[in-house]
Amino acid sequence: MKHIKPIIFALILGAGMAFSCQNNDDSEPKEISKSDDKILQKADSILGLMTLDEKIGQLNQYSVGAEMTGPGDKGSTSQKRYEMLLNGEVGSVLNLLGAENTYKLQKQVVEQSRLGIPLIFAYDVVHGYKTMFPLPLAESCSWNLDLMQQSAAVAAKEAASAGLQWTFAPMVDVSVDARWGRVMEGAGEDPYLGSLIAQARVKGFQGNDLSSNNTIAACAKHFAGYGFVESGKDYNNVNINKHELLNRILPPFKDAAQVDVATFMNAFNDMLGIPSTGNSYLLREKLRQDWGYEGVVVSDWNSIGEMVNHGTVEDLKGAAKEAIIAGSDIDMEADAYSKYLKELVENKTVDISLINEAVSRVLVLKYKLGLFEDPYKYADSARENKELLSQENLAVSREMASESIVLLKNETNLLPLNKKKRVAVIGPLAKDKDAPLGNWRAAAQSNTAVSFYEGLKSALGQEAMISYAKGCDLSIGPNNFFDELEINETDKSGFSEAMAKASNAEVVFMVLGEPAYMSGEGRSRSNIGLPGVQLDLLKEVYKVNKNIVLVLMNGRPLTLEWEHENIPTILETWHLGSEAGNAIADVITGQVNPSGKLTMSFPRNVGQVPIYYNHKTSGRPSTAPGQVFYTHHTDVDNSPLFPFGFGLSYSEFEYGELKLSKKALEAENDSIVVSIAVSNKSKVDGNEIVQLYIQDEVGSITRPVKELKGFEKVAIAAGETKQVSFTIKPENLAYYRRDFTYGTEPGSFKVLIGASSAVSNYKTFTLK
């Protein structure tokens, strides 16, 4: 143990030894909080030594930069926070990066504060640290849970080598409105798939041993309902009923808690009329009481302070009171706890037991991370230099990227590309090395991704016949996390060159979409078509050459009505990370057969939003053609342009007849096996994501028209047929019923298996 204060050395020795006994297999995360009372005892022993100021300090979190490794200017905010750090009045920090910087600050805090309690260093490691992976929404389209767990593990390994121990990821919000910029951070619109992805990413970040210097604490966010903000506007209010909360929004959070995600983060929005950060129903009743969660809850950035703006408290003191009583342990950047908790305790407004509980949870997390054993174990410059952007990490990024691509259309079989074709590459994103990195890019350096052009040129070789024209600018001026984007809406001066290049090509690749910072936090859009003059460019090129492959780079579903009607081939590539260009080229050339399937529906136009497959039926769901009085828009079909679960392949898959082992579930432990034959009718080996859906035909509350209940990614060789089976048990049919209890109801159910949520063929069974 290095530089541990003698006053707590004896208290932490036992806990430190406990960590060394943990195994290193990758099976399941160890449930330390539930199985090892010694850690809690050690935390409580330190708690007994702490002053009230030191206790409150553990609940205080600030954003700091490299300047925080020294005192800063006299009288500045930096100097004040530096002094608080050395006084043990800050428990964790965010945004300080690098092994050298984190070591310096940790050393000062451990050696100069009275008790020497180490800091936790946190950061938004959302889809990679230095090696960028596809956006989480893109990754979800792979439906490959093992690979998503692996990408999170690589991100954790890189971040940990740079001195970090905590990421504010994964975002597990179910999202049904593509106008909301943060759909890029989540797993789409389905709670079942979202739950499995949440668990996979938590396991990837945290591994089997949270005290290992290759793993970091994960954070399930945003608790709860952030994906349902009105109008898709960030930070807006949420108006849903309690049944929707329980059945659609909370399942991924509950499943993250079940695999011992280390922390939860509050949402900015209100829920059932109360800001989430001060919501006792969410934090005390559901999270702590019903789910038995024992980890840390952190506010989002100033979300305690923003309770004043919500209008449920008069001032910051009132916000501090409501937040701590509700169960928010750590105050991120609001200064509410540091300014007012002591006063609230001393005047008996807040019971000291609430402070002790919160501090104990923070100390337990520090024990689990191994920080009391060795505060500097994560800060290793030599390991950092070796780990970041390693060839092994980039290989995982490329594989993840290629599986995240979704082929939306391929009518004239322009793909896979014949390498002897004359090719024109056109579009403002074709040579862009920054957009593929996406938003929330952690420590990635700008303009370091493999561009589409670079990837294609490398794949086609020296003799490739490739011409290029930018066609138009997309974003103008600053393109970063903090500034509003300005989009080119007028300049079409590059159109003529693009048309000339296209007219001489056999195949035209139009690389269009959103720049990196057009999706993400604060990037809500009211119009989700191709921004700027890109659609005009596409239409002009189409006039001279109709053999177009539209390559989309974006962080959200887009409206593509004209594109779908006219362009023969459309490839959704999202923002794929460091190896984007290589991964796209792998798919274009047929080295990889695309297998991705959408996890968010693409609307026909923005007026359909929010649109999602698992909507409820209505009293007038449809009528015969030509009639008026049913649920619809008069100017657009009810269906999405591309539904949840949709994605094409270079293979052609055919589904056989659905078969059930029996037609009724008779008892609690009973089961039905449902199976189907899936055949590859093409000459190309492929992978098909076979999806199982169920509809509860009659419930005590209105029920979805169908719900995903299972899937399997199946490799099927050319000409081969495989039987795919799923087992249905009563537990798969449970939900929160009219009286808010969780369970099943007898009745009739439809079961469907197909290539997307648009599947319509079904068989019926009953639950007795």
Secondary structure, DSSP 4 states (H G I P E B T S, - for coil): --S--HHHHHHHHHHHHHHHT----SSS---HHHH-HHHHHHHHHHHTT--HHHHHHHTEEEE--GGGGS--STTSHHHHHHHHHHTT---EEES--SHHHHHHHHHHHHHHSSS-PPPEEEE--SSBSSSBPPPHHHHHTT--HHHHHHHHHHHHHHHHHBT--EE---B------TTSGGGGGS--S-HHHHHHHHHHHHHHHH-S-TTSTT--B-EEEEETTGGG-GGG-TT------HHHIIIIISHHHHHHHHTT-SEEEE-SSEETTEEGGG-HIIIIIIIIIIT---SEEE--TTTTTTHHHHTSSSSHHHHHHHHHHHT--BEES--HHHHHHHHHHHTTSS-HHHHHHHHHHHHHHHHHTTTTT-TTTTB-HHHHHHHTT-HHHHHHHHHHHHHH-EEEEETT---SPPTTS-EEEESTTSS-SSGGG-SS-TTPPTT-SPPHHHHHHHHH-TT--EEEE--S--EES--SSSSPPEE--S--TTHHHHHHHHHT-SEEEEEEE--GGGSSTT---S--SS-TTHHHHHHHHHHH---EEEEEE-SS----HHHHHH-SEEEE-----TTHHHHHHHHHTTSS------SSPBPSSGGG-S--TTPBP-SS---STT--SSS-BTTB-SS-SB-TT--B-SS-EEE---EES-SEE-STT--EEEEEEEEE-SSS-EEEEEEEEEEESS-SS--BS-EEEEEEEEEE-TT-EEEEEEEE-GGGG-EE-TTS-EE---EEEEEEEESSTT----EEEEE-
